[in-house]
């Protein structure tokens, strides 16, 4: 806020603006997270068979992985963040691959959706 020729800095209001889960930045971050979630679910929409090829999103046998993807707004010592992922145990293996299987990423290719 400017009072005459003096700039008055409200550190508490600024911290609230950047760190509060209800602040505009948090709402925008969560909205972008939801866009990535939606895109990841869209990428998992191809039905099995045939099986997916390495490097492409896995083809859907059931909707378990697709429906498990969620977005959560969190806060830690560094500030607010959005967590987009799945609790399905094989999600990590599909995303990053294993020693016996090449990756079938579905979350990383969805990240550009955050740019809106």
C-alpha positions in Angstrom: 0.0 0.0 0.0 1.3 3.5 -0.8 0.8 6.3 1.8 1.9 9.5 0.2 5.4 8.9 -1.0 6.0 5.9 1.3 5.5 2.3 0.4 4.1 0.4 3.4 4.9 -3.3 3.3 2.4 -5.6 5.0 4.5 -8.8 5.4 1.6 -10.7 7.1 -0.8 -10.0 4.2 1.9 -10.9 1.7 2.7 -14.2 3.5 -1.1 -15.0 3.6 -1.3 -14.3 -0.1 1.4 -16.8 -0.9 1.0 -19.4 1.8 -2.7 -19.7 2.6 -4.6 -22.6 1.1 -7.6 -20.3 0.5 -5.5 -17.5 -1.2 -5.8 -16.9 -5.0 -2.4 -18.5 -5.7 -3.5 -21.7 -4.0 -6.8 -21.8 -5.8 -5.0 -21.3 -9.1 -2.4 -24.0 -8.3 -5.2 -26.4 -7.4 -7.1 -25.5 -10.6 -4.0 -26.3 -12.6 -3.5 -29.6 -10.7 -7.1 -30.6 -11.6 -6.3 -29.8 -15.3 -3.3 -32.2 -15.1 -5.4 -34.8 -13.4 -8.1 -34.6 -16.1 -5.5 -34.9 -18.9 -3.9 -37.9 -17.2 -7.3 -39.6 -17.0 -8.0 -38.7 -20.7 -4.6 -40.3 -21.7 -5.6 -43.5 -20.0 -8.8 -43.8 -22.0 -7.6 -46.2 -24.7 -9.0 -49.7 -24.1 -7.0 -52.9 -24.0 -6.4 -54.9 -26.2 -4.0 -54.2 -27.8 -1.4 -53.6 -25.1 0.3 -50.2 -25.1 3.7 -49.7 -26.6 6.7 -48.4 -24.6 6.5 -44.7 -24.2 2.8 -44.4 -24.7 0.2 -44.3 -21.8 -1.0 -47.7 -20.7 -4.1 -49.0 -22.3 -7.0 -49.5 -19.9 -8.0 -53.0 -18.8 -10.2 -51.6 -16.0 -10.8 -48.1 -14.8 -8.9 -48.7 -11.5 -5.8 -46.7 -12.4 -7.8 -44.0 -14.2 -10.2 -43.4 -11.3 -7.5 -43.5 -8.7 -5.7 -40.4 -10.0 -6.4 -37.5 -7.6 -5.2 -34.0 -6.8 -4.5 -32.7 -3.3 -3.5 -29.2 -2.2 -0.9 -29.4 0.6 1.3 -27.2 2.6 4.8 -27.8 4.1 7.6 -25.7 5.4 8.3 -24.3 2.0 4.7 -23.3 1.2 1.7 -24.6 -0.7 2.0 -27.3 -3.3 -0.3 -29.6 -5.3 0.1 -33.3 -5.3 -1.2 -35.2 -8.3 -0.9 -39.0 -8.4 -2.3 -42.4 -7.7 -2.2 -44.8 -4.7 -2.5 -47.8 -7.0 0.6 -49.8 -6.4 1.5 -50.4 -10.1 1.1 -46.7 -11.1 4.7 -46.0 -10.3 5.9 -49.0 -12.4 3.9 -47.9 -15.4 5.0 -44.3 -15.1 8.7 -44.9 -14.7 9.2 -48.5 -15.9 11.1 -51.3 -14.3 14.2 -53.4 -15.1 11.9 -55.7 -17.1 9.4 -53.2 -18.6 9.8 -49.9 -20.3 7.8 -46.9 -19.0 4.2 -46.2 -20.0 4.0 -42.7 -18.6 0.6 -41.1 -18.1 1.3 -38.3 -15.5 4.4 -36.6 -16.9 2.8 -36.3 -20.4 -0.2 -34.6 -18.7 1.9 -31.8 -17.1 1.6 -29.4 -20.1 -2.1 -29.2 -19.2 -1.1 -27.1 -16.2 -0.1 -24.2 -18.5 -3.8 -23.6 -19.4 
